Amino acid sequence: MNNLMPWLGYGGILLFSLCCNNTPVVFPERKDIVEAVYAAGKIIPENEYKLSSLSNGTIIKKLVKDGDTVQKGQLLYIINNEAAKEQFKAASKNFHMATENLSGQSPLLNDLKLSMQNAEVKCDNDSSIYYRYKALWSQNIGTRNNLDNAFANYQVSLNQKNMAEQKYYAAVNELEVSAGNARSQLASAGKDLQEYFIRSDRDGVVYQTFKETGETVFTNEVVALIGNAGHQLIRLSVDQEDIGSVQTGQQVLLQTDVTGNTIYEAIVSCIYPVMNEQDQTFRVDATFSNLSAPAFIHSSVEANIIIQKKNKALVLPRTALAANDSVWVQVNGDKTKKHIQTGITTLENVEIIAGLDETTPVLLTNKEEP
């Protein structure tokens, strides 16, 4: 339903005392006419968002106040974090030990590496002895027993070398896995600790804070309202019967409950296609047309969205219509029903496009029979 706020109205049409059977007569006249849609809403910061806590606890420091300009990543609140801090220290210590065990200072790896080197030296020595005895045996020098003993010693040394290598590389692999787990635990503990430090995730202005030092905060509880600096948005609700007439780029005239009778201009910037089922309205956003916009965030707004307007249109009161397309006129003292073509229609007036002129006396009645 189209609805003009009182401050958007225009002067009434002059009624004449001419009458036909006591029915008042009115003449069409030229005047400006405006079709508008009424909307109500509030002013919000552009890109408004509610900053929430990611953890439970007591706030030990509040580092901002209402109206402060903040940057992305700036610390706003600190929550008591002793338990998380201890967990982070323990995870950091475990990670340090795990990385140390993989370094050149690792006692375990150094022992295993030494055992592997000793086994390799012994294997090389036993290999040389075996091949020397084998060469002598091919020349019929030496005994078969010496050759067999040399071969057995070589096989034992080779097995010990392989086992030492397996132990060393298995230990390295196990320590790498442990270091990876310790790294993950440290990252997780660091992330948990950071959740006790509430930071802004963008540049903007702190329009309102909801928590003070010493107060308890819970997970997902809002602690601050932040939005773009110096940029306000008008969030309006438009009735489902009117939303079809609203388009982006249309002019909006509005008043706020804070600034009284001052009228501000805005432009429709966005129309949201999903209806709010609770009140059967659609969300429409508008932006102020100039820099004189009121900086009172969340103040209530009443607005008219200008659908169309004409200057010096031929206009009649709506009460003069006998039907949507006809009026009763007075011709030579007689009453005659006349077909008309209408245009812009408001709560009070209707534009006459064809069928009447300024000299036509119209009976002021909306009945089928005067």
C-alpha angles and dihedrals in degrees: 000000000000113000130177119208112232095254091059095056127111132219119287126253116261114251118215126217090232108118143176113212088343092307111136117238126219131188123218112249139189116258142133115276128192131194111204141167120226118229136172130201145113143271115257134176115264109259090011114185136172114233111218134194117251095203145033124253149086120305108239098176135026110192102180139050134205111290097025119139111231136189130221110281094017114147113244106166138013120207123202104274108169095126093047090046091054091049089051091050091051092048090048091051092049091050092049091052092046093052091045090054088058095048130088088264094064110123092200096052092041091054092047092045091051091049089050092050092048091049090050092051092048091047091051091049094048089046091055092049092049095050091046091054089045091054091049091048090055087058091049091252122135132007133296090234092059090050093050092048091049091050092049092050090049092051092049091049091048091051091048090050092051091047092050091051092049092050092049097049092041089054091048091051092048092049091049090053090048091049090050091051091047090050091052092047090049091050091048092048090048091051091049090050092050090056087072089061109072112207135179112254094206145019114275148096128298101232096177139002122205103189136060134198111285095025123120119245129194133209112283092010113141113246103171144013113224133179144156115302115253095355119108129184127203111222110199135183116219124193116250090240091060104037093088090066096052121095135172113266095036118135119254125200114195147171128203128215089236100052098041117204096002110121120215129194125226140164128233105249106171138015118200114215099209118089123226100236094201096066102010093241136130126225116244123181124205133183126216115258096220143021094262092084115139113256095213104122117212092010112148119257136201114195146176117215107209108228097176139333138191131198119226094001120168103256139187131182111262088234088069093066116103088190135345091281107028146054137189113249133186115239117178090335093309128111115240130177110230129195115232139180116230134200130176113023125195132174091272109022143033130207116237111215099172141358101051140055135194092274096055113107108221122197110236099233134109095203126113087233120034 
